[in-house]
Amino acid sequence: MAKSFRRLAELTTDEAAEAVLRSPLVIIPVGAQEQHGGGMAMSTDTVRAVGVAELVAERLDGSAVVAPVVPYGVSPHHMAFAGTVTLSPATFMHVIRDVVASLREHGWRQFLVITGHGGNNAALSVLAQEYVREDLTFAWTPITSVVSDLIVDVSEVHGHAGEAETAQMLYLAPELVQADGLEPGATRLDELTTPARLSRQARGPRLSVGFDAYHKRGVLGDPRRATAEDGRLLVETAADRIAAFADELLSA
């Protein structure tokens, strides 16, 4: 079945000019190049961002185009692990600004960034504030926190490369999950160093630490408990909820 959305990278310039009118929303997936333990590819956040972005665009039935993914993010907290590449927050914001400015010049005025990497959130929040007084709409969303109410039966400590993230990859790109390399990371608060434990407080002062402070493999939770069916629920529901938001935004 033919897809009901278009990827900007696959259009000719003439088709792009038409898409400005027919598909007024640009969805920009952003990810990261960073460690995800011994069992998942470092492109995990990028794969998830693209996967959800395209599912959202499908649900919008032609009202959105999907821009090429930005595959690098703000990942200094993973630099203790080989293969990780990080952008500074300033560089990351400059990249997104330039992408938006370029597409704005061609006539697009509505943008939705979908990030697969939580380390990008702070920079995206700053950008959103910068655009408040501009003649464009700039929205952004994470993935997993959109469906946090559906994440059950997980370890006391869970998150990066843990149950929910692994489940999403088992659904979207199982070929990038090496089952024999999945291993539990930190699963209880009493396993964490004091800085790592303080960094996870929901209220009060905020602290950022490197993921090597959590666990020698940089994993939070037990990815062995993940299933593709759990991933399907999380990914498809996230796409439903984000698409509903985007559809309402487009109709405003």
Number of C-alpha atoms within 10 A of each C-alpha: 3 4 11 16 20 22 16 18 13 12 13 10 11 8 12 19 14 11 22 20 12 13 21 18 26 26 27 23 28 28 26 28 23 27 28 25 24 18 19 23 20 20 20 26 29 24 24 27 26 26 21 26 30 24 20 26 27 19 19 21 13 17 22 32 29 24 23 16 20 19 18 22 29 26 22 18 18 22 16 16 17 10 12 19 19 19 17 13 19 10 14 19 19 13 15 18 13 11 15 19 14 12 16 17 9 11 14 21 19 22 23 20 22 25 30 30 25 19 18 22 17 12 18 21 13 12 18 15 11 11 14 11 9 10 10 14 17 20 19 18 18 19 25 22 13 16 18 12 9 14 15 10 8 17 20 13 22 22 20 21 30 29 27 29 25 30 27 28 27 23 21 20 17 15 12 16 18 13 15 9 13 21 18 22 24 23 21 14 17 11 14 16 13 12 14 20 18 18 17 14 11 8 8 8 8 10 12 11 16 16 21 16 17 24 19 13 20 25 28 25 24 23 29 17 18 19 17 17 13 20 22 17 17 26 26 18 17 23 24 17 15 24 20 15 12 24 17 9 13 15 6 6
